[in-house]
């Protein structure tokens, strides 16, 4: 499972590395990784020790900022020049990293002004202007260069993140459009949070030896986890030879209404496909025959269950509060969705999962939907802490927050699932 870190957690991990490796240069390690990635892109594949004859005819533009990100870019430029590539350097902002600039010039890199860039030809650009400490937005001079690069279809390799993104969020003002991003030891939230993620291009996480646990083996603050499909599949419970339908669990479904019977059908079918031993439907009697016609293995009526799925398709009815209270009184874990999210009591049974979309989460927190969209991770955490339950915020990224502040982000789902009824499943 990949780590996802804030800028603050990354800096803390870097400091621990410096403390453990006195006299060693972390910037050089990162720069060599950038240079190798750039060379892979220029060669169209794996790096060979023997450079092709045509390599010297290609030119790399390195856009440089002040600070460590610019230093990474300058040392990477030096490494590329030493391997035979033509490299030009354009200082976009700030003062150049002194040692990095000296190394790049000694290796044969050429400094050019921003005005000269658009009259030259390049095969690859490296964005080393703003790193994890940058604020959203880029200067107009860099915007113009970015527009020019895109118009000429010159690919951009971003160092750590595209300049202009906030490492800790998906917020976007103006930024570099990267075709590739190489980051170090962990993902940052901008790499997976939309809309920022769409500007990062193809991601590579290169391990430079940063450790995101403290001396006691506990994760540093602001370190979360990111699950892909394979990792989620590996966690799925698999029945054993001695299991029966009761040991595999009975899921109770109380969803749907006469107005929204489809929500109940979709919920039942979704539950069946998760692998329980039995699914029991205890929703409105008026739609029970409809449920059986679509899922004949479902047991109809009240009975003992180990968990409940409630809320989808309830609509707004006077009896919903009693319907919620009846299920909560059983004290088993519940998946609480849709209309039931408006009825949350002060205390929920242990193990409950709340599944709002952005609009529902905004109503739960009594804030504007735009605030949730701007900070989905933080909004999910606040809801989890307020209601004492795990919150899964539905959307292109599934943000899963625990009451203790821990967060996991699940792999983006296909856009084809953005349709009515997907949440009921």
The 8 nearest C-alpha neighbors of each residue, nearest first, counted from 0:
[[1, 226, 225, 224, 2, 230, 227, 231],
 [2, 0, 225, 224, 3, 226, 185, 186],
 [3, 1, 224, 185, 223, 225, 186, 4],
 [2, 4, 186, 223, 187, 224, 185, 222],
 [5, 3, 222, 187, 8, 221, 223, 186],
 [4, 6, 167, 8, 7, 221, 187, 9],
 [5, 7, 9, 8, 131, 166, 10, 167],
 [6, 8, 10, 5, 9, 11, 221, 4],
 [9, 7, 11, 5, 10, 6, 221, 4],
 [10, 8, 12, 6, 7, 11, 13, 5],
 [9, 11, 13, 7, 12, 8, 14, 6],
 [10, 12, 8, 14, 9, 13, 7, 15],
 [13, 11, 9, 15, 10, 14, 209, 211],
 [14, 12, 10, 16, 15, 11, 9, 17],
 [13, 15, 17, 11, 16, 12, 18, 10],
 [14, 16, 18, 12, 13, 17, 19, 11],
 [15, 17, 13, 19, 14, 18, 20, 209],
 [18, 16, 14, 20, 19, 15, 21, 13],
 [19, 17, 15, 16, 20, 21, 14, 13],
 [18, 20, 16, 17, 21, 15, 14, 23],
 [21, 19, 17, 18, 23, 16, 22, 24],
 [22, 20, 23, 17, 18, 19, 16, 24],
 [21, 23, 20, 24, 17, 18, 19, 25],
 [24, 22, 21, 20, 25, 17, 27, 26],
 [25, 23, 26, 27, 22, 28, 17, 20],
 [24, 26, 28, 27, 29, 23, 207, 17],
 [27, 25, 29, 24, 28, 71, 30, 70],
 [26, 28, 30, 25, 29, 24, 31, 74],
 [29, 27, 25, 31, 26, 30, 32, 207],
 [30, 28, 26, 32, 27, 31, 33, 25],
 [31, 29, 75, 71, 27, 33, 32, 28],
 [30, 32, 34, 28, 33, 29, 75, 27],
 [33, 31, 35, 29, 30, 34, 36, 28],
 [34, 32, 30, 36, 31, 35, 75, 37],
 [35, 33, 75, 37, 31, 36, 32, 79],
 [34, 36, 38, 32, 37, 33, 31, 39],
 [37, 35, 39, 33, 38, 34, 32, 40],
 [38, 36, 34, 40, 39, 35, 33, 41],
 [37, 39, 41, 35, 40, 36, 42, 34],
 [40, 38, 44, 36, 42, 37, 46, 41],
 [41, 39, 43, 37, 38, 42, 36, 44],
 [40, 42, 38, 39, 43, 37, 123, 122],
 [43, 41, 39, 40, 44, 38, 46, 45],
 [44, 42, 40, 41, 39, 45, 38, 46],
 [45, 43, 39, 42, 46, 40, 41, 38],
 [44, 46, 39, 47, 43, 42, 38, 40],
 [45, 47, 39, 44, 38, 48, 42, 35],
 [48, 46, 49, 45, 50, 51, 42, 39],
 [47, 49, 50, 46, 82, 51, 45, 38],
 [50, 48, 47, 51, 46, 82, 52, 83],
 [49, 51, 48, 52, 54, 47, 83, 82],
 [52, 50, 53, 54, 49, 55, 42, 47],
 [53, 51, 54, 50, 55, 56, 49, 83],
 [52, 54, 56, 51, 55, 57, 50, 84],
 [55, 53, 56, 57, 51, 52, 84, 50],
 [54, 56, 84, 57, 53, 83, 85, 52],
 [57, 55, 54, 53, 58, 85, 84, 52],
 [58, 56, 55, 54, 122, 85, 84, 59],
 [57, 59, 85, 121, 86, 122, 84, 56],
 [58, 60, 86, 123, 124, 121, 122, 87],
 [59, 61, 124, 87, 86, 88, 125, 123],
 [62, 60, 125, 88, 124, 63, 87, 89],
 [63, 61, 89, 126, 127, 125, 128, 90],
 [64, 62, 128, 90, 69, 127, 91, 89],
 [128, 65, 63, 69, 92, 91, 93, 90],
 [64, 66, 93, 94, 95, 69, 96, 92],
 [67, 65, 69, 68, 96, 70, 64, 95],
 [66, 68, 70, 69, 71, 65, 96, 26],
 [69, 67, 71, 130, 70, 127, 66, 129],
 [68, 70, 64, 63, 127, 72, 65, 67],
 [69, 71, 67, 73, 96, 99, 68, 72],
 [72, 70, 30, 68, 69, 74, 73, 26],
 [71, 73, 75, 69, 127, 70, 74, 76],
 [74, 72, 76, 99, 70, 75, 71, 103],
 [73, 75, 77, 99, 76, 71, 30, 72],
 [76, 74, 30, 34, 72, 78, 73, 77],
 [75, 77, 73, 79, 74, 78, 103, 72],
 [78, 76, 103, 74, 80, 106, 75, 79],
 [77, 79, 75, 81, 76, 80, 34, 74],
 [80, 78, 82, 76, 81, 77, 84, 34],
 [79, 81, 84, 77, 83, 82, 78, 106],
 [80, 82, 78, 79, 83, 106, 77, 84],
 [83, 81, 79, 80, 84, 78, 50, 77],
 [82, 84, 80, 81, 55, 79, 85, 54],
 [85, 83, 80, 55, 79, 54, 82, 86],
 [86, 84, 58, 80, 55, 59, 57, 83],
 [85, 87, 59, 108, 58, 60, 80, 84],
 [86, 88, 109, 60, 108, 110, 61, 59],
 [89, 87, 110, 61, 111, 109, 60, 62],
 [88, 90, 62, 111, 112, 113, 63, 91],
 [91, 89, 63, 92, 64, 62, 88, 95],
 [92, 90, 64, 63, 89, 62, 141, 128],
 [93, 91, 64, 90, 65, 94, 63, 128],
 [94, 92, 65, 64, 95, 91, 90, 66],
 [93, 95, 65, 96, 92, 64, 66, 90],
 [96, 94, 65, 97, 93, 100, 64, 69],
 [95, 97, 70, 99, 98, 100, 65, 66],
 [96, 98, 100, 99, 95, 101, 94, 70],
 [99, 97, 101, 100, 96, 102, 70, 74],
 [100, 98, 73, 102, 74, 96, 70, 101],
 [101, 99, 103, 97, 102, 98, 73, 96],
 [100, 102, 98, 104, 99, 103, 105, 97],
 [101, 103, 105, 99, 100, 104, 77, 106],
 [104, 102, 77, 100, 106, 108, 105, 101],
 [105, 103, 108, 107, 101, 106, 102, 100],
 [104, 106, 102, 107, 103, 101, 108, 77],
 [107, 105, 103, 104, 77, 81, 80, 108],
 [106, 108, 104, 105, 80, 109, 103, 77],
 [109, 107, 104, 86, 103, 87, 106, 80],
 [108, 110, 87, 88, 86, 107, 111, 104],
 [111, 109, 88, 87, 89, 108, 112, 104],
 [112, 110, 89, 88, 115, 109, 87, 113],
 [111, 113, 115, 114, 89, 116, 110, 90],
 [114, 112, 116, 115, 89, 111, 91, 90],
 [113, 115, 112, 116, 117, 118, 111, 140],
 [114, 116, 112, 113, 118, 117, 111, 119],
 [117, 115, 113, 118, 119, 114, 112, 111],
 [116, 118, 119, 115, 114, 147, 144, 113],
 [117, 119, 116, 115, 120, 114, 113, 121],
 [120, 118, 116, 117, 121, 115, 58, 60],
 [119, 121, 118, 122, 58, 117, 116, 57],
 [122, 120, 58, 123, 59, 60, 119, 153],
 [121, 123, 58, 59, 57, 153, 124, 120],
 [124, 122, 59, 154, 121, 153, 155, 60],
 [123, 125, 60, 155, 59, 61, 156, 154],
 [124, 126, 61, 156, 155, 157, 62, 127],
 [125, 127, 157, 62, 128, 158, 156, 61],
 [128, 126, 69, 63, 72, 68, 158, 62],
 [64, 127, 129, 63, 69, 126, 62, 162],
 [130, 128, 162, 133, 127, 68, 64, 163],
 [131, 129, 68, 132, 133, 159, 160, 162],
 [130, 132, 166, 133, 6, 129, 165, 159],
 [133, 131, 130, 134, 6, 129, 166, 165],
 [134, 132, 129, 130, 131, 165, 135, 163],
 [133, 135, 165, 136, 163, 132, 164, 129],
 [136, 134, 163, 164, 165, 172, 171, 133],
 [135, 137, 163, 173, 172, 174, 134, 164],
 [136, 138, 163, 173, 174, 141, 139, 142],
 [139, 137, 140, 141, 142, 136, 173, 92],
 [138, 140, 142, 141, 143, 137, 144, 173],
 [139, 141, 143, 138, 142, 144, 91, 113],
 [140, 142, 144, 143, 139, 138, 145, 137],
 [143, 141, 139, 145, 140, 144, 146, 138],
 [142, 144, 146, 140, 141, 145, 139, 147],
 [143, 145, 141, 147, 146, 142, 148, 140],
 [146, 144, 142, 148, 147, 143, 175, 141],
 [145, 147, 143, 149, 144, 148, 142, 150],
 [146, 148, 144, 150, 145, 149, 143, 151],
 [149, 147, 145, 153, 151, 150, 146, 152],
 [150, 148, 152, 146, 151, 147, 153, 145],
 [149, 151, 147, 148, 152, 146, 153, 145],
 [150, 152, 148, 149, 153, 147, 146, 154],
 [153, 151, 149, 150, 148, 154, 147, 155],
 [152, 154, 148, 151, 123, 122, 149, 155],
 [155, 153, 123, 178, 152, 124, 156, 177],
 [154, 156, 124, 177, 178, 125, 123, 157],
 [155, 157, 179, 125, 180, 177, 126, 124],
 [158, 156, 180, 126, 161, 160, 125, 177],
 [157, 159, 127, 160, 181, 126, 180, 182],
 [160, 158, 182, 181, 157, 130, 180, 183],
 [161, 159, 158, 157, 180, 162, 130, 199],
 [160, 162, 157, 175, 177, 164, 199, 163],
 [163, 161, 129, 175, 174, 164, 128, 160],
 [162, 164, 174, 136, 135, 137, 173, 161],
 [165, 163, 135, 162, 171, 161, 166, 174],
 [164, 166, 135, 167, 134, 168, 189, 170],
 [167, 165, 189, 131, 187, 188, 168, 6],
 [168, 166, 188, 5, 165, 189, 6, 187],
 [169, 167, 189, 188, 170, 165, 166, 192],
 [168, 170, 192, 195, 189, 193, 194, 171],
 [169, 171, 168, 195, 373, 165, 194, 172],
 [172, 170, 195, 164, 173, 135, 169, 194],
 [171, 173, 136, 135, 174, 170, 163, 164],
 [172, 174, 136, 137, 163, 171, 135, 175],
 [175, 173, 163, 162, 136, 137, 164, 176],
 [174, 176, 161, 162, 145, 177, 163, 142],
 [177, 175, 198, 174, 178, 161, 199, 145],
 [178, 176, 155, 199, 179, 200, 198, 156],
 [177, 179, 200, 155, 154, 201, 156, 199],
 [180, 178, 201, 200, 156, 177, 202, 157],
 [181, 179, 157, 202, 156, 199, 158, 160],
 [180, 182, 203, 159, 158, 204, 202, 157],
 [183, 181, 159, 204, 205, 203, 180, 158],
 [182, 184, 205, 204, 185, 206, 207, 159],
 [185, 183, 206, 205, 207, 204, 209, 208],
 [186, 184, 2, 183, 3, 204, 4, 187],
 [185, 187, 3, 2, 4, 190, 188, 204],
 [188, 186, 4, 3, 189, 190, 166, 5],
 [187, 189, 167, 190, 168, 191, 192, 166],
 [188, 190, 169, 168, 166, 192, 195, 191],
 [191, 189, 196, 188, 187, 192, 199, 186],
 [190, 192, 196, 189, 188, 193, 195, 187],
 [193, 191, 169, 189, 196, 188, 195, 190],
 [194, 192, 195, 169, 196, 191, 197, 189],
 [193, 195, 169, 196, 197, 192, 171, 170],
 [196, 194, 169, 193, 189, 197, 198, 171],
 [197, 195, 190, 191, 193, 198, 199, 192],
 [196, 198, 195, 199, 194, 200, 193, 190],
 [199, 197, 176, 196, 195, 200, 177, 161],
 [200, 198, 177, 196, 197, 180, 161, 179],
 [201, 199, 178, 179, 177, 198, 202, 180],
 [200, 202, 179, 180, 178, 199, 203, 177],
 [203, 201, 180, 179, 181, 200, 204, 199],
 [202, 204, 181, 205, 182, 180, 201, 179],
 [203, 205, 182, 183, 184, 181, 185, 206],
 [206, 204, 183, 184, 182, 203, 207, 181],
 [205, 207, 184, 208, 183, 204, 209, 185],
 [208, 206, 184, 209, 183, 205, 28, 29],
 [209, 207, 206, 210, 184, 16, 183, 25],
 [208, 210, 12, 207, 184, 16, 13, 211],
 [211, 209, 212, 12, 208, 16, 15, 213],
 [210, 212, 219, 12, 218, 209, 213, 222],
 [213, 211, 218, 217, 219, 216, 210, 214],
 [212, 214, 216, 215, 217, 219, 218, 211],
 [213, 215, 216, 212, 217, 218, 219, 15],
 [216, 214, 213, 217, 212, 218, 219, 211],
 [215, 217, 212, 213, 214, 218, 211, 219],
 [218, 216, 212, 213, 215, 219, 214, 211],
 [219, 217, 212, 211, 213, 220, 222, 216],
 [218, 220, 212, 211, 222, 213, 217, 221],
 [219, 221, 222, 218, 8, 223, 7, 4],
 [220, 222, 5, 8, 4, 223, 219, 7],
 [223, 221, 4, 220, 3, 219, 218, 8],
 [224, 222, 3, 406, 2, 407, 4, 221],
 [225, 223, 2, 407, 3, 1, 408, 0],
 [224, 226, 408, 1, 407, 409, 0, 2],
 [227, 225, 409, 0, 230, 410, 408, 231],
 [226, 228, 410, 230, 229, 409, 231, 225],
 [227, 229, 231, 230, 232, 410, 226, 409],
 [230, 228, 232, 231, 227, 233, 226, 234],
 [231, 229, 233, 232, 227, 228, 226, 234],
 [230, 232, 228, 234, 233, 229, 227, 226],
 [231, 233, 229, 235, 234, 230, 228, 227],
 [232, 234, 230, 231, 235, 229, 236, 228],
 [235, 233, 231, 232, 236, 230, 229, 237],
 [234, 236, 232, 233, 237, 231, 273, 230],
 [237, 235, 234, 238, 233, 274, 232, 247],
 [236, 238, 235, 239, 274, 234, 247, 233],
 [239, 237, 242, 236, 240, 247, 241, 274],
 [238, 240, 242, 241, 237, 243, 247, 236],
 [239, 241, 242, 238, 243, 237, 246, 247],
 [242, 240, 239, 243, 238, 246, 247, 244],
 [243, 241, 239, 246, 240, 238, 247, 244],
 [244, 242, 246, 245, 247, 241, 276, 238],
 [276, 243, 245, 247, 246, 277, 248, 242],
 [246, 244, 248, 247, 243, 276, 249, 277],
 [245, 247, 248, 243, 242, 244, 276, 249],
 [248, 246, 276, 244, 245, 275, 243, 242],
 [249, 247, 245, 276, 246, 275, 305, 250],
 [248, 250, 277, 304, 305, 278, 276, 275],
 [251, 249, 278, 306, 304, 307, 305, 279],
 [250, 252, 307, 279, 304, 280, 306, 278],
 [253, 251, 280, 308, 307, 254, 281, 279],
 [254, 252, 282, 309, 281, 308, 280, 251],
 [253, 255, 263, 311, 309, 310, 282, 312],
 [256, 254, 312, 263, 260, 262, 313, 259],
 [255, 257, 259, 258, 260, 313, 312, 283],
 [256, 258, 259, 260, 286, 285, 255, 283],
 [257, 259, 256, 260, 314, 255, 312, 313],
 [258, 260, 256, 312, 255, 261, 257, 262],
 [261, 259, 255, 256, 263, 262, 257, 258],
 [260, 262, 264, 263, 259, 265, 255, 312],
 [263, 261, 255, 312, 265, 260, 264, 423],
 [262, 264, 255, 254, 266, 261, 260, 265],
 [265, 263, 261, 267, 266, 262, 290, 268],
 [264, 266, 424, 268, 262, 267, 263, 423],
 [267, 265, 424, 269, 263, 423, 264, 268],
 [268, 266, 270, 264, 269, 265, 263, 271],
 [267, 269, 271, 265, 270, 266, 264, 272],
 [270, 268, 424, 266, 272, 267, 271, 265],
 [269, 271, 267, 273, 272, 268, 266, 278],
 [272, 270, 268, 269, 273, 274, 267, 275],
 [271, 273, 269, 274, 270, 268, 275, 267],
 [274, 272, 270, 271, 275, 269, 235, 268],
 [273, 275, 272, 271, 276, 270, 247, 236],
 [276, 274, 248, 247, 277, 249, 273, 271],
 [244, 275, 277, 247, 248, 245, 249, 274],
 [278, 276, 249, 275, 244, 250, 279, 248],
 [277, 279, 250, 297, 249, 251, 298, 271],
 [278, 280, 298, 251, 297, 299, 252, 250],
 [281, 279, 252, 299, 282, 251, 300, 298],
 [282, 280, 300, 253, 301, 252, 299, 279],
 [281, 283, 253, 254, 280, 284, 255, 252],
 [284, 282, 285, 286, 256, 287, 281, 255],
 [283, 285, 287, 286, 282, 281, 288, 300],
 [286, 284, 283, 287, 257, 288, 256, 289],
 [287, 285, 289, 284, 288, 283, 290, 260],
 [286, 288, 290, 284, 289, 285, 291, 283],
 [289, 287, 291, 290, 286, 292, 285, 284],
 [288, 290, 292, 286, 287, 291, 293, 260],
 [291, 289, 287, 293, 288, 292, 264, 294],
 [292, 290, 295, 294, 288, 293, 289, 287],
 [291, 293, 289, 290, 294, 295, 288, 287],
 [292, 294, 291, 290, 295, 289, 264, 268],
 [293, 295, 291, 296, 292, 297, 290, 268],
 [294, 296, 291, 297, 292, 293, 290, 298],
 [297, 295, 294, 298, 291, 278, 277, 271],
 [296, 298, 278, 295, 279, 294, 299, 291],
 [299, 297, 279, 280, 278, 296, 300, 277],
 [298, 300, 280, 279, 281, 297, 287, 301],
 [301, 299, 281, 280, 302, 298, 279, 282],
 [300, 302, 281, 299, 303, 280, 279, 251],
 [303, 301, 304, 300, 279, 281, 251, 299],
 [302, 304, 305, 301, 249, 251, 279, 250],
 [305, 303, 249, 306, 251, 250, 302, 307],
 [304, 306, 249, 331, 250, 248, 303, 307],
 [307, 305, 332, 250, 331, 333, 304, 251],
 [306, 308, 333, 251, 252, 250, 334, 309],
 [307, 309, 334, 252, 333, 253, 335, 251],
 [310, 308, 253, 254, 335, 311, 307, 336],
 [309, 311, 339, 336, 338, 337, 254, 313],
 [312, 310, 254, 337, 336, 313, 262, 255],
 [311, 313, 255, 262, 259, 314, 254, 256],
 [314, 312, 255, 256, 310, 311, 338, 254],
 [313, 315, 312, 338, 316, 256, 259, 258],
 [314, 316, 313, 317, 338, 319, 318, 312],
 [317, 315, 318, 319, 314, 313, 320, 338],
 [316, 318, 319, 315, 320, 321, 322, 314],
 [319, 317, 316, 321, 320, 322, 315, 323],
 [318, 320, 322, 321, 316, 317, 323, 315],
 [319, 321, 323, 322, 318, 324, 342, 317],
 [322, 320, 324, 323, 319, 318, 325, 317],
 [321, 323, 319, 325, 320, 324, 318, 326],
 [324, 322, 320, 321, 326, 325, 319, 327],
 [325, 323, 321, 327, 326, 322, 328, 320],
 [324, 326, 322, 328, 323, 327, 321, 329],
 [325, 327, 323, 328, 324, 329, 322, 307],
 [326, 328, 324, 329, 325, 330, 323, 348],
 [329, 327, 330, 325, 326, 324, 348, 331],
 [328, 330, 327, 326, 331, 325, 348, 324],
 [331, 329, 348, 328, 327, 332, 349, 326],
 [330, 332, 306, 329, 305, 348, 333, 349],
 [333, 331, 350, 351, 306, 349, 348, 307],
 [334, 332, 307, 351, 306, 308, 335, 352],
 [333, 335, 308, 352, 351, 353, 307, 309],
 [336, 334, 353, 309, 333, 310, 352, 339],
 [337, 335, 310, 354, 311, 339, 340, 353],
 [336, 338, 311, 310, 339, 340, 355, 335],
 [339, 337, 310, 340, 341, 313, 314, 311],
 [338, 340, 310, 341, 342, 337, 336, 335],
 [341, 339, 338, 342, 337, 343, 336, 335],
 [340, 342, 339, 338, 343, 363, 337, 362],
 [343, 341, 339, 340, 344, 320, 323, 338],
 [342, 344, 340, 341, 345, 339, 347, 386],
 [345, 343, 346, 342, 347, 386, 324, 327],
 [344, 346, 343, 347, 386, 387, 385, 342],
 [347, 345, 344, 348, 386, 387, 343, 349],
 [346, 348, 349, 344, 345, 351, 327, 387],
 [349, 347, 330, 332, 331, 351, 350, 327],
 [348, 350, 351, 332, 347, 331, 330, 388],
 [349, 351, 332, 348, 352, 388, 333, 389],
 [352, 350, 333, 332, 388, 349, 334, 348],
 [351, 353, 334, 389, 390, 388, 335, 333],
 [352, 354, 390, 335, 334, 391, 336, 389],
 [353, 355, 391, 336, 392, 390, 335, 352],
 [356, 354, 359, 392, 360, 393, 353, 336],
 [355, 357, 393, 359, 392, 358, 360, 394],
 [356, 358, 360, 359, 371, 361, 368, 355],
 [359, 357, 361, 368, 360, 356, 362, 355],
 [360, 358, 362, 355, 361, 356, 357, 363],
 [359, 361, 363, 357, 362, 355, 358, 356],
 [360, 362, 366, 368, 358, 364, 359, 363],
 [361, 363, 365, 359, 360, 364, 366, 358],
 [364, 362, 360, 361, 365, 359, 341, 340],
 [363, 365, 361, 362, 366, 360, 382, 378],
 [366, 364, 362, 363, 361, 367, 360, 368],
 [365, 367, 361, 364, 362, 368, 370, 371],
 [368, 366, 369, 370, 361, 371, 365, 362],
 [367, 369, 361, 371, 370, 358, 357, 372],
 [368, 370, 372, 367, 371, 373, 361, 366],
 [371, 369, 373, 368, 367, 372, 374, 366],
 [372, 370, 375, 374, 368, 373, 369, 378],
 [371, 373, 369, 370, 375, 374, 368, 357],
 [372, 374, 370, 371, 369, 375, 170, 169],
 [373, 375, 371, 377, 372, 376, 378, 370],
 [376, 374, 378, 371, 372, 377, 379, 373],
 [375, 377, 379, 378, 374, 398, 380, 406],
 [376, 378, 380, 379, 374, 375, 381, 371],
 [379, 377, 375, 381, 380, 376, 371, 374],
 [378, 380, 382, 376, 377, 381, 400, 390],
 [381, 379, 377, 383, 400, 378, 382, 404],
 [382, 380, 378, 384, 383, 379, 385, 377],
 [381, 383, 385, 379, 384, 380, 386, 378],
 [384, 382, 402, 380, 388, 390, 389, 381],
 [383, 385, 402, 381, 387, 382, 386, 380],
 [384, 386, 382, 383, 387, 381, 402, 388],
 [387, 385, 383, 388, 384, 382, 345, 346],
 [388, 386, 384, 402, 383, 385, 389, 347],
 [389, 387, 383, 351, 386, 402, 352, 390],
 [388, 390, 401, 352, 383, 400, 353, 402],
 [391, 389, 353, 400, 383, 399, 352, 354],
 [392, 390, 399, 354, 398, 353, 393, 397],
 [391, 393, 398, 355, 356, 397, 354, 390],
 [394, 392, 356, 397, 391, 355, 354, 396],
 [393, 395, 396, 397, 392, 356, 357, 412],
 [394, 396, 411, 412, 397, 393, 414, 413],
 [397, 395, 411, 394, 398, 409, 410, 408],
 [396, 398, 409, 393, 408, 392, 394, 399],
 [397, 399, 408, 392, 391, 396, 407, 376],
 [400, 398, 391, 407, 406, 390, 408, 397],
 [401, 399, 406, 380, 390, 389, 379, 405],
 [400, 402, 389, 405, 403, 404, 383, 406],
 [401, 403, 384, 383, 404, 387, 388, 389],
 [404, 402, 401, 405, 384, 383, 400, 380],
 [405, 403, 402, 401, 380, 406, 400, 384],
 [406, 404, 401, 403, 400, 223, 407, 402],
 [407, 405, 400, 223, 399, 401, 404, 224],
 [408, 406, 224, 399, 225, 223, 398, 409],
 [407, 409, 225, 398, 397, 399, 226, 224],
 [410, 408, 226, 397, 225, 227, 396, 411],
 [409, 411, 227, 226, 412, 396, 228, 408],
 [412, 410, 396, 395, 409, 413, 397, 394],
 [411, 413, 395, 410, 414, 396, 416, 394],
 [414, 412, 415, 416, 411, 395, 417, 410],
 [413, 415, 416, 417, 412, 395, 411, 418],
 [416, 414, 413, 417, 418, 412, 421, 395],
 [415, 417, 414, 418, 413, 421, 412, 419],
 [418, 416, 415, 414, 421, 419, 413, 394],
 [419, 417, 416, 421, 420, 415, 422, 414],
 [418, 420, 421, 417, 422, 423, 416, 262],
 [419, 421, 423, 422, 418, 262, 424, 265],
 [422, 420, 424, 423, 419, 418, 416, 417],
 [421, 423, 424, 420, 419, 393, 311, 336],
 [424, 422, 420, 266, 421, 262, 265, 311],
 [423, 269, 266, 265, 422, 421, 420, 268]]
